[in-house]
Amino acid sequence: MNLRFNSGIVRVIGFFCCLQPGHAAQASDAARSTAAATASSETAPGNKAFKRVTEEMDKAMQADSAATQSAPLSFPKGNGLRILMTGHSWVAPGKITLPDIAKAAGYTDHVQRAHTSGGAKGSANSIWLNEHGQPEPTNASRAILLPAIPTGQWDVMTWGAYTGDTPLHYSQWIDLCLKYNPAMVFYVQDGWPTPRLGAKDTPPNRMFEALRAMYADTIMPMLERSIFGDLTRSYPGKVHLIPAGAAVVEMLRHYYAGELPGFDCMAEVNGGKRGIFSPDSFHLSKTSGIGWIVGYCYYGMLYKKSPELIADFLPKGVDRNEDTLMRRAAWHAITHHPLTGLTDKNGNGLADQIETDAAPANR
């Protein structure tokens, strides 16, 4: 998939979990025009559907984080990875689906300890402040990750990129983790370009080009400029991208090519029942099972193996063809994205870097 594509199509919005007005002003004219020329307030992210979906997801994440406080602070090294996670609602699909994927792949000792929250409250810095007793007004302060890190028995930490992130927001976590386990590796999940409801009248061939351009011309450069440039220089070989956004773009391509016959819409609005996006045209659909693609991206990046190699596993409610395409899209995004650090030149489903990586999954 060629992500470097320029387009002046209107009626799409960018990566709200990553992009703020200051960043948007630095984007290309084409990207800014697509973000700005949108429909009515009825179609904006602040609509009723968006509020309902985000409130439901935030409530679930708050309950999960509260329950995690009583979980063990450490686990002995086994055949799976021990992962500390933070993030917002766009991270939730990966957090939820990854354990089942890892188990199906044979990693019975895969464990996760997560502190997540909706919107800005789930950013890397907000979670850091929360754990230090400085929560958002609507959040309770919870020390979930900080007590676990000093055990030195965690292999990986992940975050979801958010508006206004700076390298410091990540390095404060990284420095603490490396103090207790110098072998830890870190991953930042990107986001996907999202359609406004008013984009339904845009010709399908132009709609996909616009969404792809938004990812290539706005989201990727912003991540490179605001986060990855400094982090990769400061921590060589330690910080990588989880390219969920690139994988979603690939599934959008399949949709517009007519290769997802079980999907009757791009976003589940105006009668649509099974699409890429939920009724708020912002989060991934829960109905179609498309959220599994985020879990496949996490699995492929963290374990450095293609999810296509996992046998005898099919998520509930997901068509076999759709699942095959999601696994393939995830691995393609992982091995072709410049910020992941992984390749698969011989196409055997194992990252070329797997033989030299010290992660327990690679034994």
C-alpha positions in Angstrom: 0.0 0.0 0.0 1.4 3.3 -1.0 0.6 5.7 1.8 2.2 8.8 0.2 -0.8 10.1 -1.6 -1.9 13.7 -2.0 -5.5 14.7 -2.3 -7.7 17.8 -2.0 -10.9 15.9 -1.2 -13.0 17.5 1.5 -15.3 16.1 4.3 -12.9 14.1 6.3 -11.4 14.7 9.7 -8.0 13.8 11.0 -6.6 12.0 14.0 -8.3 13.7 16.9 -6.4 11.5 19.3 -3.2 13.0 17.9 -3.9 16.2 16.0 -4.6 19.5 17.6 -5.1 22.9 15.8 -1.5 23.8 16.2 -0.4 20.7 14.5 -3.1 21.0 11.8 -1.8 24.4 10.9 1.5 22.8 9.9 -0.1 20.1 7.8 -0.3 20.3 4.0 -2.9 22.6 2.4 -4.7 19.5 1.1 -4.8 17.9 4.5 -6.0 21.1 6.2 -8.8 21.5 3.6 -10.1 18.0 4.1 -10.1 18.5 7.9 -11.8 21.9 7.7 -14.5 21.7 5.0 -16.9 19.5 6.9 -20.6 19.1 7.3 -23.0 20.4 9.9 -22.7 20.2 13.7 -24.8 17.1 13.4 -21.9 15.3 11.8 -19.1 16.6 14.1 -17.3 14.4 16.7 -19.3 16.2 19.4 -22.6 14.7 18.2 -24.9 12.5 20.3 -23.5 9.2 18.9 -19.9 10.3 19.7 -20.8 11.3 23.2 -22.7 8.0 23.8 -19.9 5.8 22.5 -17.1 7.6 24.3 -19.0 7.7 27.6 -19.7 3.9 27.3 -16.0 3.2 26.5 -14.7 5.5 29.2 -16.9 3.8 31.8 -15.7 0.4 30.8 -12.0 1.5 30.9 -12.4 3.1 34.3 -13.9 -0.1 35.7 -11.2 -2.2 34.2 -8.4 0.0 35.6 -10.0 -0.1 39.0 -10.1 -3.9 38.9 -6.5 -4.0 37.8 -5.2 -2.4 41.0 -5.7 -5.7 42.9 -3.9 -7.8 40.2 -0.4 -9.1 40.9 2.4 -6.5 40.4 4.7 -8.9 38.7 4.9 -12.2 36.9 7.8 -14.7 36.3 9.1 -14.8 32.8 7.3 -17.4 30.7 6.7 -18.0 27.0 4.8 -14.8 26.5 5.3 -11.1 27.0 4.5 -9.1 30.2 3.0 -5.8 29.1 2.3 -2.5 30.8 -0.3 -0.5 28.8 -1.8 2.9 28.9 -4.1 4.6 26.4 -7.5 6.0 25.4 -10.5 4.6 23.5 -8.6 4.0 20.3 -6.3 1.7 22.2 -9.1 -0.3 23.8 -9.7 -2.6 20.8 -6.1 -3.8 20.9 -6.0 -4.1 24.7 -9.2 -6.2 24.7 -8.4 -8.5 21.8 -4.6 -9.1 22.3 -4.9 -11.6 25.1 -7.1 -14.0 23.1 -4.8 -13.6 20.0 -1.7 -14.3 22.0 -3.3 -17.3 23.7 -4.4 -18.7 20.3 -0.8 -18.3 19.1 0.4 -20.5 22.0 1.7 -17.7 24.4 0.0 -19.0 27.5 2.0 -16.8 29.8 1.1 -13.5 28.0 0.0 -11.0 30.7 -1.1 -7.3 30.6 -1.5 -4.7 33.3 -3.3 -1.6 32.0 -4.3 1.9 33.1 -6.5 3.4 30.5 -9.1 6.1 30.3 -11.1 7.9 27.6 -9.9 10.8 25.6 -7.3 13.2 26.9 -7.4 11.3 30.3 -5.8 8.3 28.5 -2.8 10.2 27.1 0.7 9.1 28.3 1.2 12.3 30.3 -2.3 12.3 31.9 -1.9 8.7 33.1 1.6 9.7 34.5 0.0 12.6 36.4 -2.9 10.4 37.6 -0.5 7.8 39.0 1.3 10.6 40.8 -1.8 11.8 42.5 -2.7 14.6 40.0 -5.8 13.2 38.2 -8.2 14.9 35.8 -11.2 16.4 37.8 -13.5 13.6 36.6 -11.0 10.8 37.3 -9.9 9.0 40.5 -6.2 8.8 41.1 -5.0 5.2 40.7 -1.4 3.9 41.1 -1.5 0.9 38.8 1.6 0.9 36.7 4.1 2.8 39.0 4.0 0.1 41.7 4.6 -2.6 39.1 7.6 -1.0 37.3 10.1 -1.4 40.2 9.7 -5.1 40.1 11.6 -5.2 36.9 9.4 -8.0 35.7 7.8 -6.4 32.7 9.1 -6.7 29.1 7.1 -4.0 27.2 5.2 -0.8 27.7 2.7 0.7 25.2 0.8 4.0 24.8 -1.7 5.6 22.4 -0.6 8.8 20.8 -2.6 11.8 21.7 -3.0 15.5 20.9 -0.1 17.6 22.1 2.1 14.7 23.1 5.8 15.6 23.5 8.8 13.3 23.8 9.0 14.1 27.5 5.6 12.6 28.1 7.0 9.3 27.0 10.6 9.6 28.2 9.5 10.0 31.8 8.0 6.5 31.6 10.8 5.1 29.5 13.6 6.3 31.9 11.7 4.8 34.9 11.2 1.5 33.2 14.8 1.2 32.0 16.0 1.9 35.5 14.5 -1.4 36.6 14.7 -3.4 33.4 17.1 -2.2 30.8 15.8 -4.8 28.3 12.3 -3.2 28.1 11.0 -2.1 24.7 8.3 0.5 24.0 5.5 1.0 21.5 3.3 3.9 20.6 0.0 3.2 18.8 -1.0 5.6 16.0 -4.6 6.4 14.9 -6.7 6.2 11.8 -8.3 8.9 9.6 -12.0 9.1 10.4 -14.9 10.1 8.2 -17.6 12.6 9.1 -21.1 11.4 8.6 -21.5 14.1 5.9 -18.9 12.3 3.7 -21.4 9.7 2.7 -22.2 11.6 -0.5 -18.5 11.7 -1.6 -17.8 9.3 -4.5 -16.3 6.1 -3.0 -13.2 6.2 -5.1 -12.4 9.8 -3.9 -13.4 9.0 -0.3 -10.7 6.4 0.1 -8.0 8.6 -1.5 -8.9 11.3 0.9 -8.7 9.1 4.0 -5.4 7.6 2.8 -4.0 11.1 2.2 -5.1 12.2 5.7 -3.1 9.3 7.2 0.0 9.8 4.9 0.1 13.6 4.8 -1.0 14.6 8.3 -0.9 11.7 10.9 2.4 10.2 9.9 4.4 13.4 9.5 3.0 14.7 12.8 4.1 11.5 14.6 7.5 11.7 13.1 7.9 15.4 14.0 6.4 15.6 17.5 7.3 12.2 18.9 9.4 9.7 17.1 12.3 11.9 15.9 13.5 12.7 19.4 12.6 9.4 20.9 14.4 7.2 18.4 17.5 9.4 18.7 17.4 9.2 22.5 16.6 5.5 22.7 18.0 3.8 19.7 16.1 0.6 18.9 13.8 1.0 21.8 10.8 2.9 20.6 8.5 1.6 17.7 5.1 2.4 16.2 2.1 0.1 16.3 0.6 1.0 12.9 -3.1 0.4 13.6 -4.0 3.4 11.4 -2.2 2.1 8.4 -3.9 -1.3 8.8 -7.3 0.4 9.0 -6.6 2.4 5.9 -5.9 -1.0 4.2 -9.2 -2.3 5.3 -10.9 0.8 3.9 -9.3 0.0 0.6 -10.8 -3.5 0.8 -14.2 -2.0 1.6 -14.2 0.4 -1.4 -12.9 -2.4 -3.7 -15.9 -4.5 -2.8 -13.9 -7.1 -1.0 -15.8 -6.9 2.3 -19.3 -8.2 1.2 -20.4 -8.6 4.8 -20.0 -4.8 5.4 -23.0 -2.8 4.3 -21.5 0.6 5.1 -18.3 2.5 6.0 -19.9 4.0 9.1 -22.9 2.6 10.9 -25.2 5.6 10.3 -28.4 6.2 8.3 -29.4 2.5 8.4 -25.9 1.0 8.1 -25.6 -2.0 10.4 -22.1 -3.4 9.8 -19.2 -1.1 8.9 -15.6 0.0 9.6 -16.7 2.7 11.9 -19.3 2.9 14.7 -22.3 5.2 14.6 -20.1 8.1 15.7 -17.9 7.7 12.6 -14.9 8.0 14.8 -14.3 4.8 16.8 -14.1 1.4 15.1 -17.3 -0.7 14.9 -18.0 -3.2 17.7 -20.6 -4.9 15.5 -18.4 -5.9 12.6 -15.5 -7.1 14.6 -13.1 -4.7 12.8 -11.4 -3.9 16.2 -9.6 -7.2 16.0 -7.3 -5.6 13.4 -5.8 -3.4 16.2 -5.1 -6.6 18.3 -3.5 -8.2 15.3 -1.2 -5.1 14.9 -0.2 -5.4 18.6 0.5 -9.1 18.3 2.5 -8.7 15.1 4.6 -5.8 16.5 5.2 -7.2 19.9 5.8 -10.9 19.0 7.3 -10.1 15.6 5.3 -12.7 13.9 2.4 -12.4 11.4 -1.0 -13.1 12.8 -1.6 -15.0 9.5 0.4 -17.9 11.1 -2.1 -18.4 13.9 -4.1 -21.6 13.2 -7.5 -22.7 14.4 -8.6 -19.3 15.5 -11.5 -17.2 14.4 -13.0 -14.3 16.5 -16.6 -14.7 17.3 -18.9 -13.0 14.9 -16.2 -12.4 12.3 -16.3 -13.9 8.8 -13.3 -16.0 7.8 -12.5 -13.9 4.7 -12.7 -10.7 6.8 -10.5 -12.2 9.4 -7.9 -13.2 6.8 -7.9 -9.7 5.3 -7.5 -8.1 8.8 -4.5 -10.4 9.6 -2.9 -9.7 6.2 -3.5 -5.9 6.5 -2.0 -5.8 9.9 1.2 -7.6 8.9 1.5 -5.6 5.7 1.2 -2.4 7.7 3.8 -3.6 10.2 6.4 -4.7 7.6 6.0 -1.7 5.3 5.8 1.2 7.7 8.9 3.3 8.3 8.4 3.7 12.0 7.9 0.0 13.0 11.5 -1.2 12.6 10.3 -4.6 11.2 10.5 -6.1 7.8 9.6 -9.5 6.3 11.6 -9.6 3.0 11.2 -13.4 2.4 7.5 -13.3 3.2 7.6 -16.2 5.7 5.6 -14.4 8.4 8.5 -14.0 10.7 10.1 -10.5 11.0 13.7 -10.4 9.7 14.7 -9.0 13.0 13.4 -12.0 15.0 16.7 -13.9 15.3 18.5 -11.1 17.0 15.7 -9.9 19.3 15.9 -10.9 22.9 12.1 -10.8 23.6 10.9 -14.1 25.1 8.5 -14.5 22.3 11.3 -15.1 19.9 12.8 -18.1 21.5 
